[in-house]
Amino acid sequence: MSRYRPPRTAGTALITPQGEARLRAELHELWHVRRPQITQSVSEAAAQGDRSENAEYTYGKKMLREIDSRVRFLTKRLESLKVVDAKPSDPDKVYFGAWVTLEDDGGNESRYRIVGPDELDLKLNLISIDSPLARALIGKSLDAEVCVQTPTGEKNWYIIAIEYP
């Protein structure tokens, strides 16, 4: 059995200004703060002598590889992203960047913001534009009913508010 895994798609190349700022801050933190610290600790560990049994040296080199990999990814991804900061021409419909308040059949309300795949954070109620719920919401207007197939079955929501920051 082979270990080949097909490459993941990067997702939609859209991002909000806040998301871009967060990615740029992460890149700055990795390149200008964390990498120099780890490089310093690796050089100190290398000065201790035998590197073959030096756990600090081995761990530091591994951390440098991970940081360099993430820096390469962020650099390429930031070049390909399109920042969407303009409000849509029709603010009564759901588009990228909208905060959407939904109500289910039981009367429970939930509020989500449709963002790029790089900003996905369910704790902050940020859902990816590539998610099934967001794809179902795009283009819908106030009071529209949205049906989404979930792992537990089909679920219905009603759009009760649309806001653009």
C-alpha positions as CSV (number, residue, x, y, z in Angstrom):
1,M,0.0,0.0,0.0
2,S,1.4,3.4,-1.0
3,R,1.6,6.4,1.2
4,Y,0.7,8.8,-1.7
5,R,-1.9,11.3,-0.8
6,P,-3.3,13.6,-3.5
7,P,-2.5,17.3,-2.7
8,R,-5.3,19.2,-1.0
9,T,-6.9,22.1,-2.8
10,A,-6.0,25.4,-1.4
11,G,-9.7,26.5,-1.4
12,T,-11.1,29.8,-2.6
13,A,-8.5,32.5,-2.8
14,L,-10.6,35.2,-1.0
15,I,-9.8,36.7,2.4
16,T,-11.1,39.6,4.5
17,P,-8.8,42.4,5.5
18,Q,-8.8,41.1,9.1
19,G,-7.8,37.6,7.9
20,E,-5.0,39.0,5.8
21,A,-3.7,41.0,8.8
22,R,-3.8,37.9,10.9
23,L,-1.8,35.9,8.4
24,R,0.8,38.6,7.9
25,A,1.1,38.9,11.7
26,E,1.7,35.1,11.9
27,L,4.3,35.4,9.1
28,H,6.1,38.2,10.9
29,E,6.0,36.4,14.3
30,L,7.5,33.2,12.7
31,W,10.2,34.9,10.6
32,H,11.3,37.8,12.9
33,V,10.7,36.4,16.4
34,R,10.4,32.6,16.6
35,R,13.0,31.6,13.9
36,P,15.8,33.7,15.4
37,Q,15.1,32.3,18.9
38,I,15.2,28.7,17.7
39,T,18.3,29.4,15.5
40,Q,20.1,30.7,18.6
41,S,19.1,27.7,20.7
42,V,20.2,25.3,17.9
43,S,23.6,27.0,17.7
44,E,24.0,26.8,21.5
45,A,23.1,23.1,21.4
46,A,25.5,22.5,18.5
47,A,28.3,24.1,20.5
48,Q,27.9,21.4,23.2
49,G,29.5,18.8,21.1
50,D,28.2,15.5,19.9
51,R,25.1,16.2,17.8
52,S,24.0,12.6,17.3
53,E,22.7,12.3,20.9
54,N,21.8,15.9,21.5
55,A,18.0,16.1,21.9
56,E,17.9,19.9,22.0
57,Y,19.8,20.1,18.7
58,T,17.6,17.5,17.0
59,Y,14.4,19.1,18.3
60,G,15.6,22.6,17.3
61,K,16.4,21.5,13.7
62,K,12.9,19.9,13.5
63,M,11.3,23.1,14.7
64,L,13.3,25.1,12.1
65,R,12.0,22.8,9.3
66,E,8.4,23.3,10.5
67,I,8.8,27.1,10.7
68,D,10.4,27.3,7.3
69,S,7.7,25.1,5.8
70,R,4.9,27.4,7.3
71,V,6.8,30.5,6.2
72,R,7.0,29.2,2.6
73,F,3.3,28.3,2.7
74,L,2.2,31.7,4.1
75,T,4.4,33.6,1.6
76,K,2.9,31.8,-1.4
77,R,-0.6,31.9,0.0
78,L,-0.5,35.6,0.7
79,E,0.6,36.3,-2.9
80,S,-2.3,34.4,-4.3
81,L,-5.1,35.7,-2.1
82,K,-7.5,38.5,-3.1
83,V,-8.5,40.8,-0.3
84,V,-12.3,41.6,-0.4
85,D,-12.9,44.8,1.5
86,A,-15.7,46.4,-0.5
87,K,-19.4,45.9,0.4
88,P,-21.5,44.2,-2.3
89,S,-23.7,46.2,-4.6
90,D,-26.8,44.4,-3.1
91,P,-26.4,44.4,0.7
92,D,-29.8,42.6,1.1
93,K,-28.2,39.3,-0.2
94,V,-25.6,37.1,1.4
95,Y,-22.1,37.4,-0.1
96,F,-18.5,36.9,1.0
97,G,-17.8,38.7,4.3
98,A,-21.4,38.9,5.5
99,W,-22.5,38.2,9.1
100,V,-25.6,36.0,8.7
101,T,-28.1,35.3,11.5
102,L,-30.0,32.0,11.1
103,E,-32.9,30.5,12.9
104,D,-33.6,26.8,12.8
105,D,-37.0,25.0,13.0
106,G,-36.7,24.9,16.8
107,G,-36.3,28.7,17.1
108,N,-32.6,28.5,17.9
109,E,-30.6,31.4,16.5
110,S,-27.0,31.2,15.4
111,R,-24.8,33.9,13.8
112,Y,-22.0,33.2,11.3
113,R,-19.6,35.2,9.1
114,I,-18.6,33.9,5.7
115,V,-14.9,34.1,5.3
116,G,-12.0,32.5,3.3
117,P,-10.8,29.0,4.1
118,D,-7.6,30.5,5.7
119,E,-9.7,32.3,8.3
120,L,-12.0,29.4,9.4
121,D,-12.6,29.5,13.2
122,L,-15.8,27.9,14.5
123,K,-15.1,29.3,18.0
124,L,-15.5,32.8,16.5
125,N,-18.4,31.7,14.3
126,L,-16.3,32.2,11.1
127,I,-17.2,29.6,8.5
128,S,-15.4,29.0,5.2
129,I,-17.0,30.1,1.9
130,D,-16.3,26.5,0.7
131,S,-18.4,24.9,3.5
132,P,-21.8,23.4,2.5
133,L,-23.7,25.9,4.7
134,A,-21.9,29.0,3.2
135,R,-22.4,27.6,-0.3
136,A,-26.1,27.3,0.4
137,L,-26.3,30.8,1.8
138,I,-24.5,32.7,-1.0
139,G,-26.9,34.7,-3.1
140,K,-29.9,34.2,-0.7
141,S,-31.8,37.2,0.7
142,L,-33.6,37.9,4.0
143,D,-36.3,35.5,5.1
144,A,-35.1,32.8,2.6
145,E,-35.1,29.2,3.7
146,V,-31.9,27.3,3.3
147,C,-31.6,23.5,3.3
148,V,-28.3,21.8,4.0
149,Q,-27.4,18.1,4.0
150,T,-25.6,17.4,7.3
151,P,-24.2,14.1,8.6
152,T,-27.2,13.8,10.8
153,G,-29.6,14.5,8.0
154,E,-31.1,17.5,6.2
155,K,-31.4,20.6,8.2
156,N,-33.4,23.8,7.5
157,W,-32.5,27.4,8.5
158,Y,-34.2,30.7,7.8
159,I,-32.1,33.9,7.2
160,I,-33.3,36.5,9.7
161,A,-30.5,39.1,9.4
162,I,-27.7,40.0,7.1
163,E,-25.0,42.5,8.1
164,Y,-21.7,43.7,6.4
165,P,-19.0,45.2,8.7
